[in-house]
Amino acid sequence: MPIGLIHRRGTHGIDEMAVFPSRPAERKDMRRRDFLKRSAAALVASSVSDVALLSSARKPSNLLFITVDDMNWSLPDFMGGRHGLTPNLDKLASQSHRFVRNRTTAPICQPSREAMMTGRVPHRSGALGFTPIDAGIPTMVTVLKDAAYYNATIHKTEHMQPPSCFPWDHAIPGENRKPSEYGQGVSDAIAAAQKESKPFFVVCNINDPHRPFYGARAAATMDHNDEGEYAVPRLIRSEEVDIPPILEDLPAIREELSQYYNSAQRMDISIGRALQALKDSGAESDTIVFFSADHGMPFPFSKATTYDYGTRTPTLIRYPGMSKPKTFEDLTCNIDYMPTLLDLLQVTAPKGMDGRSWIPRMHGAKGVGREFVVTHVNGVNSGAEYPSRAIQDDRYSLMFTPWCDGRLKFRIESMQGLTYPAMVKAAETDPQIKARVEQFTTGTSMAFFDLQEDPGQRVNLMDRTEHRKRIQRMTQALHEYMKSSNDPQCENLERVLAGKPAIVIQPHV
């Protein structure tokens, strides 16, 4: 079995790799483990050399970085979707390496995007909620600016702060969801870079499928009543949608999911416009194309939580000279984007990143993946503090939620619209849905879920004796990670494990 890794760098907790054998038997043979380490290191060195040889004869590559808001991991056909909502994204997936078990380190807009751009977990960049990163933290923008790149962004400028860390040469702020605006924005940015004879880094941030959704009353003005360019070619009806395991099969939920599906269709049209603009520019053959959602779907038990549907974000990467597209099921994270892309661009990476490059893995290295991924929630859009951590492996999730005190109720943006009110109404007569609402709004400080048997995370297995060893192992790993990285919630984890109440101070909001 491969060796699992949790990264630790520098005095802030993460500069060497902490090695956790994936099976107890592996602990018995230290020489074998050392051999595996040396073998992995040799593969890494060989892979990086392959990339250098591949790229040395070409001018520096460009980078088109496409993000979308709030996309559920299972919507695209390449992830098992069955409605043909995303033909442009699926075509890109057929040409790309696919990291299908990737997670965001923070399932909230601003800290997620700032993690992508820094390669750091939230408490090591300063982006604990809807807050800027700390001044002086290197970002993709500052690093590529120093490498003489032309840097441009389309939308989401407010989620990449402060300006000193994101010194764009060209920026289009706003929340417009008109597909042609993305195509024109990419075209204009590339033209400006070409005029200055510079390689480009263009970030195209598509605002769909964020709330308010396609066809919702609250979106009518923003989306021009879904007319003209804002319209999708075929409306998905409520009876056509698939109910994800985190939600209930209620008429209002079906209606809102159909709106969400239609927003995803418009998202895909915008992706197509951005990719066509790249092709029309003549720079496609020398451009890396990278795609990711910022986090999961904006419904209960997803966005702004560390539940599985909030954090899973499949990722695509297509680059000049790449091998045949492959699907990777390694445990990866969006803090890996920056080191991976800088590696491909042959730009020296700054010190202090928590992520790791995927280049060795894409070029055949074995035994260098993670055993666990840790995800984080701190502050939410309202300014309230709902800290949570989840440590996940390839099957199980251990969640630590220190804000749960039996009195505080969870309140987030995803409770707007049709779905959550429908759950509350149904809870009046359905005990199972009532328990589900309680789980979401009141929570529990420690929970353990089998994602294979219970993908909706409805059954807390924390007290099951058959899982005791795994729970102990994951609790230990979470504590070691939090302690080594100076996680501000580490003391609360220690308090809860000692049978004491956590302390979470709420700001005045």
C-alpha positions in Angstrom: 0.0 0.0 0.0 1.2 3.6 -0.6 2.5 5.8 2.1 0.0 8.5 3.1 1.3 12.0 3.7 0.3 15.1 5.6 2.5 18.0 4.6 4.2 20.3 7.2 6.1 23.3 6.2 8.5 25.6 8.1 8.2 26.9 11.6 4.5 27.5 11.1 4.0 23.8 10.9 4.5 22.6 7.5 8.2 22.2 6.2 8.8 18.5 6.2 6.4 15.7 5.4 4.8 13.8 8.3 4.6 10.2 7.1 1.6 8.1 8.3 1.7 4.4 7.2 -1.6 3.5 5.6 -1.6 0.1 7.3 -0.3 -1.0 10.7 1.9 -3.7 9.2 4.0 -1.1 7.4 5.3 0.2 10.7 7.2 -3.1 11.2 9.7 -2.5 8.4 11.4 0.8 8.6 14.0 -0.1 5.9 11.2 -0.8 3.4 9.7 2.6 4.2 13.0 4.3 3.6 13.3 2.5 0.3 9.9 3.7 -0.7 10.8 7.2 0.2 14.0 7.1 -1.8 12.1 5.6 -4.8 9.4 8.3 -4.6 12.1 11.0 -4.5 13.8 9.6 -7.5 10.6 9.5 -9.4 9.9 13.1 -8.5 13.3 14.2 -9.7 12.9 12.3 -12.9 9.4 13.7 -13.5 10.5 17.3 -13.0 13.3 16.7 -15.4 10.8 15.4 -18.0 8.8 18.6 -17.6 11.9 20.7 -18.0 12.9 18.9 -21.2 9.4 19.1 -22.5 9.3 22.9 -22.1 12.8 24.0 -22.6 12.5 24.6 -26.4 9.3 26.7 -26.1 8.6 30.2 -25.1 7.0 30.5 -21.6 3.5 29.1 -21.5 0.4 31.1 -20.8 -2.2 30.3 -18.3 -6.0 30.5 -18.5 -7.5 29.8 -15.1 -11.2 29.2 -15.2 -13.3 29.1 -12.0 -17.0 28.7 -11.4 -19.2 29.5 -8.4 -20.8 26.8 -6.3 -20.8 23.9 -8.8 -21.8 20.5 -7.4 -19.2 17.9 -8.1 -21.6 15.5 -9.8 -23.2 17.9 -12.3 -20.9 17.4 -15.3 -21.2 14.3 -17.3 -17.5 13.5 -16.8 -18.3 13.1 -13.1 -21.3 11.0 -13.7 -24.0 13.6 -14.5 -26.6 12.4 -16.9 -28.4 15.5 -18.2 -25.9 16.9 -20.7 -25.7 20.2 -18.8 -22.0 20.9 -19.5 -20.9 19.9 -23.0 -18.1 22.5 -23.2 -16.8 21.4 -19.8 -17.0 17.8 -20.7 -15.1 18.4 -24.0 -12.4 20.1 -22.0 -12.4 17.1 -19.6 -11.8 14.7 -22.5 -8.6 16.6 -23.3 -7.4 17.1 -19.7 -6.0 15.3 -16.8 -8.9 14.9 -14.3 -8.4 15.1 -10.5 -11.8 13.8 -9.5 -11.4 13.6 -5.7 -10.0 17.0 -5.2 -11.3 19.2 -2.4 -11.3 22.8 -1.6 -9.5 23.7 1.7 -12.3 26.1 2.5 -15.9 25.7 1.2 -16.6 29.5 1.1 -16.0 31.9 -1.8 -13.3 34.2 -0.6 -11.1 31.9 1.5 -11.3 29.3 -1.2 -10.2 31.6 -3.9 -7.5 33.1 -1.8 -6.3 29.5 -1.0 -6.1 28.8 -4.8 -4.0 31.9 -5.3 -1.6 31.4 -2.3 -1.2 27.7 -1.9 -1.9 28.1 1.8 -4.5 26.9 4.2 -6.7 29.7 5.6 -5.0 30.2 9.0 -1.6 30.4 7.3 -2.7 33.1 4.8 -5.0 35.2 7.0 -8.1 34.4 4.9 -10.2 32.9 7.7 -13.5 34.1 6.3 -14.5 37.0 4.1 -11.2 38.7 4.9 -8.1 39.7 3.0 -4.9 37.6 3.2 -2.1 39.1 5.2 0.0 41.8 3.5 3.1 40.4 2.0 1.8 36.8 1.3 3.0 35.8 -2.1 0.2 35.1 -4.6 0.1 33.7 -8.2 -0.3 37.3 -9.3 2.8 38.7 -7.5 4.9 35.7 -8.4 3.9 35.9 -12.1 4.2 39.6 -12.2 7.8 39.3 -11.1 8.3 36.8 -13.9 7.1 39.4 -16.4 3.6 38.0 -17.0 0.6 40.1 -17.9 -2.0 39.4 -15.1 -5.8 39.8 -15.7 -9.0 38.8 -13.9 -12.6 38.8 -14.9 -14.9 39.2 -11.9 -14.4 38.2 -8.2 -11.9 40.9 -7.6 -13.5 41.5 -4.2 -12.7 37.9 -3.3 -8.9 38.3 -3.9 -7.7 40.9 -1.5 -5.8 43.1 -0.6 -4.9 44.9 -3.9 -1.2 44.9 -2.9 -1.2 41.1 -3.1 -3.3 41.0 -6.3 -1.8 43.8 -8.5 -3.7 43.0 -11.7 -2.7 44.7 -15.0 -6.3 44.3 -16.1 -9.4 43.7 -14.0 -13.1 43.6 -14.8 -15.1 43.7 -11.5 -18.7 42.8 -11.2 -21.2 39.9 -11.0 -22.7 39.9 -14.5 -23.6 36.5 -15.8 -23.8 37.3 -19.5 -21.7 34.7 -21.3 -20.3 37.0 -23.9 -18.8 39.2 -21.2 -16.5 36.3 -20.3 -15.5 35.6 -23.9 -14.8 39.3 -24.5 -13.0 39.7 -21.2 -10.6 36.8 -22.1 -10.1 38.1 -25.6 -9.3 41.6 -24.4 -6.9 40.4 -21.7 -5.0 38.2 -24.2 -4.8 41.0 -26.8 -3.4 43.4 -24.2 -0.7 40.8 -23.2 0.2 40.2 -26.8 0.4 43.9 -27.4 3.1 44.1 -24.7 4.7 40.9 -25.9 4.2 39.2 -22.5 2.9 35.8 -21.6 -0.4 36.0 -19.8 -2.1 34.8 -16.7 -5.9 35.3 -17.1 -8.3 34.3 -14.4 -11.9 33.9 -15.7 -14.3 33.8 -12.7 -17.8 32.7 -13.9 -20.6 33.7 -11.4 -22.9 30.9 -12.3 -24.4 28.7 -10.7 -24.4 31.0 -7.6 -27.6 32.1 -6.0 -30.0 33.5 -7.0 -30.6 30.8 -9.6 -31.8 30.8 -13.1 -35.5 31.6 -13.2 -35.7 32.6 -9.5 -37.6 35.8 -8.8 -34.6 37.3 -7.0 -32.5 36.9 -10.2 -34.9 38.5 -12.6 -33.2 41.9 -12.7 -29.6 40.6 -12.6 -30.3 38.1 -15.4 -32.6 40.3 -17.6 -35.5 37.9 -17.1 -33.3 35.2 -18.6 -33.8 36.6 -22.1 -31.4 36.9 -25.0 -27.9 35.7 -24.0 -29.0 35.0 -20.5 -31.3 32.2 -21.8 -30.4 28.5 -21.9 -31.3 26.3 -24.9 -33.4 23.8 -23.0 -35.0 24.2 -19.6 -34.6 21.4 -17.2 -37.9 20.6 -15.4 -38.3 19.7 -11.7 -39.2 16.1 -12.5 -35.9 15.6 -14.4 -33.5 16.5 -11.6 -31.6 14.0 -9.5 -32.0 14.5 -5.7 -28.5 14.3 -4.1 -28.2 12.2 -1.0 -27.8 15.3 1.2 -31.3 16.5 0.4 -35.0 15.4 0.7 -37.2 14.6 -2.3 -39.7 17.5 -1.8 -41.5 19.4 -4.6 -39.9 22.8 -3.6 -36.5 21.2 -3.5 -37.0 19.7 -7.0 -38.0 23.1 -8.2 -35.0 24.8 -6.8 -32.7 22.1 -8.1 -34.1 22.6 -11.6 -33.2 26.3 -11.3 -29.7 25.3 -10.2 -29.3 22.9 -13.2 -30.3 25.7 -15.6 -27.8 28.0 -14.0 -25.2 25.3 -14.6 -26.2 25.2 -18.3 -25.5 29.0 -18.6 -22.2 28.4 -16.7 -21.2 26.0 -19.4 -22.0 28.4 -22.2 -19.7 31.0 -20.5 -17.0 28.4 -20.3 -17.4 27.8 -24.0 -17.1 31.5 -24.7 -13.9 31.7 -22.7 -12.3 28.7 -24.4 -13.4 30.0 -27.9 -11.7 33.4 -27.1 -8.5 31.6 -26.3 -8.7 29.6 -29.5 -9.4 32.7 -31.6 -6.4 34.5 -30.0 -4.0 32.1 -31.6 -2.4 31.3 -28.3 -4.2 28.0 -27.5 -1.3 25.7 -28.4 0.9 27.4 -25.8 -1.6 27.9 -23.0 -2.3 25.9 -19.9 -6.0 25.6 -19.2 -7.0 25.0 -15.6 -10.5 24.6 -14.3 -12.0 24.4 -10.8 -15.1 25.3 -8.9 -14.5 27.3 -5.7 -16.5 24.8 -3.6 -19.7 22.7 -3.6 -23.4 23.5 -4.2 -25.1 26.2 -2.3 -27.7 24.1 -0.4 -27.9 22.7 3.1 -25.1 20.2 4.1 -22.8 21.6 1.4 -21.4 25.2 0.9 -20.1 26.8 4.0 -19.9 23.4 5.8 -17.2 20.7 5.9 -19.6 18.1 4.7 -18.5 16.2 1.6 -20.9 18.0 -0.8 -19.4 21.4 0.4 -15.8 20.5 -0.2 -15.5 18.2 -3.2 -14.4 20.1 -6.4 -13.2 18.1 -9.4 -10.4 19.8 -11.3 -9.1 19.7 -14.9 -5.7 20.6 -16.3 -4.7 20.7 -20.0 -1.3 21.8 -21.0 1.0 21.8 -24.1 2.9 18.5 -24.6 0.9 16.6 -21.9 0.6 12.8 -22.1 -2.7 11.1 -22.9 -5.4 12.5 -20.5 -5.8 10.4 -17.4 -8.2 10.3 -14.4 -6.5 10.6 -11.0 -8.3 9.6 -7.8 -5.6 10.8 -5.5 -6.6 12.9 -2.5 -5.7 16.4 -3.6 -6.6 20.0 -2.5 -7.0 23.4 -4.0 -3.9 24.6 -2.1 -2.0 22.4 -4.7 -3.0 24.6 -7.7 -0.4 27.2 -7.2 2.6 24.9 -6.8 1.4 22.7 -9.7 0.9 25.6 -12.1 4.2 27.4 -11.2 5.9 24.0 -11.8 4.4 23.7 -15.2 5.3 27.3 -16.1 8.9 26.8 -14.8 8.5 29.7 -12.4 10.3 29.5 -9.1 7.7 28.9 -6.3 7.8 31.0 -3.2 8.5 29.5 0.2 5.7 28.8 2.7 3.1 27.1 0.5 1.2 24.3 2.1 0.2 22.7 -1.2 2.3 20.3 -3.4 2.8 20.0 -7.1 0.9 17.4 -9.0 3.6 17.1 -11.7 5.3 14.0 -10.3 1.9 12.2 -10.1 0.9 13.3 -13.6 4.3 11.9 -14.9 4.0 8.5 -13.2 5.3 8.8 -9.7 3.8 6.5 -7.2 3.4 6.6 -3.4 3.5 10.4 -3.1 -0.2 11.0 -2.4 -1.9 12.1 0.8 -3.6 9.8 3.3 -5.8 12.7 4.5 -7.2 16.0 3.4 -8.2 18.6 6.0 -10.9 21.2 5.2 -11.8 24.3 7.1 -14.6 26.7 7.9 -14.2 29.7 10.1 -16.2 32.9 9.5 -19.1 33.0 7.1 -20.6 35.7 4.9 -22.6 37.3 7.7 -19.5 37.7 9.8 -20.6 35.0 12.3 -18.1 32.4 13.5 -19.0 28.7 12.8 -15.6 27.0 12.9 -15.4 23.5 11.7 -12.7 21.1 10.5 -13.0 17.8 8.6 -10.3 15.3 8.0 -11.1 12.9 5.2 -9.5 9.9 3.6 -10.7 7.8 0.7 -13.8 6.7 2.5 -14.3 8.3 5.9 -14.8 11.8 7.3 -14.2 12.9 10.8 -15.8 16.3 11.6 -15.0 18.6 14.5 -17.5 21.4 15.0 -16.6 23.5 18.1 -19.4 26.1 17.7 -22.0 23.4 18.7 -23.2 24.2 22.2 -26.8 23.1 22.0 -28.0 26.7 21.8 -26.3 28.4 18.9 -28.1 27.9 15.6 -26.4 27.7 12.2 -27.4 30.5 9.8 -25.9 30.8 6.3 -26.7 32.1 2.9 -27.6 28.6 1.5 -30.7 28.6 3.8 -32.3 31.2 1.5 -34.5 30.2 -1.4 -36.8 27.3 -1.5 -34.9 24.3 -0.1 -34.3 24.9 3.5 -37.8 26.4 4.2 -39.3 23.3 2.5 -37.3 21.1 4.9 -38.5 23.1 7.9 -42.1 22.8 6.8 -41.8 19.1 6.2 -40.1 18.6 9.6 -43.4 19.6 11.3 -44.9 16.2 10.4 -41.9 14.1 9.4 -39.6 13.0 12.3 -36.7 12.0 10.0 -36.6 15.4 8.3 -37.0 17.1 11.7 -33.9 15.2 12.9 -32.1 16.2 9.7 -32.9 19.9 10.3 -31.6 19.6 13.8 -28.4 18.0 12.5 -27.9 20.9 10.2 -28.8 23.8 12.5 -27.6 22.5 15.9 -24.9 20.0 14.9 -22.6 18.0 17.1 -19.0 18.7 18.2 -17.6 15.4 16.9 -19.0 13.2 14.1 -17.7 10.3 12.0 -19.2 9.3 8.7 -18.7 6.5 6.2 -19.0 8.3 2.8 -19.2 5.1 0.9 -22.2 3.6 2.8 -23.7 7.0 3.8 -22.9 9.6 1.1 -25.5 12.0 2.6 -23.7 11.8 6.0 -26.9 11.1 7.9 -25.6 8.5 10.4 -23.0 9.6 13.0 -20.8 6.6 13.7 -18.7 8.2 16.4 -19.8 5.7 19.1 -19.6 2.6 17.0 -17.0 0.2 18.4 -16.1 -1.3 15.0 -14.8 2.1 13.9 -12.9 2.9 17.1 -9.4 2.4 15.7 -10.1 4.5 12.6 -11.6 7.3 14.6 -8.6 7.3 17.0 -6.2 7.4 14.0 -8.0 10.2 12.3 -8.5 12.2 15.5 -4.7 11.9 16.2 -3.9 13.0 12.6 -6.2 16.0 12.8 -4.7 17.0 16.2 -1.2 16.7 14.8 -2.1 18.8 11.7 -3.8 21.5 13.7 -1.0 21.7 16.2 1.8 21.8 13.7 0.1 24.4 11.5 -0.9 26.7 14.4 -4.6 26.2 13.7 -6.5 28.6 16.0 -9.1 25.9 16.7 -6.5 23.5 18.1 -7.0 24.5 21.7 -10.8 23.9 21.2 -10.1 20.4 19.9 -8.0 19.6 22.9 -10.7 20.9 25.2 -13.4 18.8 23.6 -11.2 15.7 23.7 -10.6 16.3 27.4 -14.4 16.5 28.0 -14.5 20.3 28.3 -16.7 22.7 26.3 -15.2 24.6 23.4 -15.0 28.4 23.5 -16.2 30.2 20.3 -16.6 34.0 20.6 -19.1 35.5 18.2 -18.4 39.0 16.9 -21.3 41.5 16.9 -23.1 40.9 13.6 
